[in-house]
Structures are given as C-alpha cells and as structure tokens.
Amino acid sequence: MIFLTVGTQFPFDRLVRAVDEAFDNGLIDEEVFAQIGETSYRPHNFESVASLGEKVFDERLKQASSVIGHAGIGTITTALDNHKPLLVMPRLKKHGEVVNDHQVAIARKFEELGHILVAYDVKDLPDSIKKLKNFIPRKRKSDPEAVANRIRRFLDSLQNQSRADLMTKRKNMRVCLAASAGGHLTQLLKVAQSWSKYESFFITTSNTVREKLGEYGNVYIVGECNRQHPLRVIAVLMRCLKIVLRERPNVVISTGAAAGCITCFLGWLSGAKIIWLDSITNVDRLSLSGRMVRYIADVFLVQWPELAKKYNNVEYLGAVI
C-alpha cells in the first residue's frame, strides 16, 4: 500500500490530482490510501480522508510499502524514522501553495543526500513513481542529543542564578515551548529531553496535536498565521499575549514559524530568555522569523554548518533530524 499524505495545515490538490491521474495511466498497480486535507478535489481511484488522528496516521504509515507526500519536514522526518521510501513533490509559491519556496530547497538537499526521491513538478511524477518501487533511502545521521544538551546547559545555568533575580519566588523555571504544528513541532519535540525537569507549557497552532502535547503541561492553540494575512497575525498576537501574561515564562524555546516568532518577542518583552532552533528546512539562509529573532535570542541554533559560517552569533551543533 502507498500512503499519500499532504500534511496537516493545507490541502495540495495538484499532488493529489497527479497521483489520481497516475492511476488512470496505469503507473500505480497497488492500493493507495490518502490523507488530503480540506480540499475541493476528491480522487476517484483510491480512498481518502481529510485528516487522521496521530495513532491512525502511524498505523497507516507502518502498513505502507512507500510514501508519497509534499516536501514538509514533518513528512520527511516521519518517513525516514520509519525507514519508508519517500517521494515528495514540493509545494510552490507560484501556485499559492506556500508563502515561499523553502520546500524546493529542503527537497533538493535531502535528494542530494540520498534520503528521498523528488518530483519537482507534475510532469516529473510518472518517472519518479517508477523509481519509488526500488528506491532504498540512505540512512540519515542526526544529532538531537548535542542540540538538546546545549539547550539543557543554558537552562541549568539560568536555574543556578539568583532566584530573586530570575524566578520571582518560583521554585522552578517555567519554560514556554512554541512551535507551529507539523515540521516545526516535530523538530522541537526531538529535543524534549532538554526541558524535562522544568515546568513547561505549549503554544501551538492546531488542535490535532493537543493530545500528544499533554505531557508537557498546558497546551494553548492560537491558530495559523503568516505575513500574507495580517489580520490573522494580529489575532494570533493577541492570543499569544494573553497566554504570556497569564503564564509568565522565564524562557521561551521555539522552532518557529510565525506563532513561535510572535511568542519569542512577547516573552522577551516580559523579561524571558529566548532559545531559537531554526528549522532544518532553511538550507541557504535563516528563516524570516529566525532573522528577526536572532537579534533578541540568547541561544540561536542552526541545523546546517554553512549557516553558522554565514551569520554571526549562531551555533551549529548538528541537526535534530
């Protein structure tokens, strides 16, 4: 069975339609099950659902012989962690599928490293589907422990400072964890060991991840936003402001995207220390959010060594994925 997934945030009709047409053209001879988001296009050759709970998603993935999906880092990570051959087609800005072409950059990088197959456009998909059957992904070497240890050392150093100066009579530090649902959240959870002994709470963007975040304390859902929808940005900012004022974190740890950036600035204005881990999807330059947060961050980590050479006051200790 081939598992087709477009991620949790947006539909990807162009990919779903292309896979459906591949069926019509005899390029796929096995069952396909698809998670396609809230979409206007419904495939007629295979079963599909808008969304899946985490447990059902994991079950479908384990049953799959291979995966086809968008080039979101969450999809890439899940496939690699489960040793599944993966074919991705990046979302493109020119089609209104994303706000920038970061998926092209991460797809190209992981393709060069031998981890995935890539169809950069619909016309590339037929040949890529043929290759998928025999594709063996190269094992990925990551080092989330090194990144987690760096964050833990910073937290421990704060804990050892004067409680009167830092913690306003609290017995323990309070850590705010801020990440958009999907790949940003996946990367943040890779370093969960770093804050395990401190009080924490989560700010994220989708209710679909609430259950799995419950072990980290209160979970607040603030919704998605980006610079193309300024009213949504204002709404998310106001929600985040209420949370920060209520919870009063001593530290904010974030991987982005917009909601994480907003939380970092609000936390900084309230006196919190800021730890930023820029997403691995940012291959050639820092994310827009990262470029802003870099000026207020106490610890700023990147996941490609080239970026540590390109920018001042950033550290590379390895990739979490």
Number of C-alpha atoms within 10 A of each C-alpha: 16 21 21 26 28 26 24 22 15 13 21 23 19 15 24 25 16 17 25 18 17 17 18 12 10 9 16 17 10 10 13 21 19 24 21 27 20 16 13 9 13 17 16 12 15 14 12 18 14 16 19 18 10 12 9 11 14 14 10 16 22 16 11 18 16 21 24 27 26 26 29 24 22 20 23 26 17 18 23 19 12 11 18 21 24 30 28 29 26 26 26 17 14 10 9 9 16 14 14 12 14 21 24 20 16 21 27 19 16 18 17 11 13 15 24 25 24 25 20 19 15 13 10 12 21 18 11 18 21 12 13 20 12 9 19 16 19 15 12 14 10 12 15 20 18 16 22 20 16 16 24 19 12 16 21 15 10 17 17 9 11 10 15 9 8 17 18 12 9 10 11 14 22 20 24 31 27 30 27 26 25 20 25 25 23 20 24 24 17 17 21 16 14 20 22 12 12 16 15 22 22 23 27 27 26 17 13 15 18 18 11 10 17 12 12 18 12 14 20 19 19 20 18 19 20 14 10 9 10 11 12 15 19 13 15 22 20 14 18 25 17 12 20 20 12 9 15 17 24 24 23 27 25 29 28 29 26 23 27 28 23 22 28 31 19 20 24 19 11 14 14 22 23 23 24 28 25 29 27 20 24 19 20 14 18 20 18 14 19 26 13 13 23 21 10 16 21 16 18 23 26 27 24 21 14 13 19 19 12 12 14 10 14 19 20 18 19 18 22 24 21
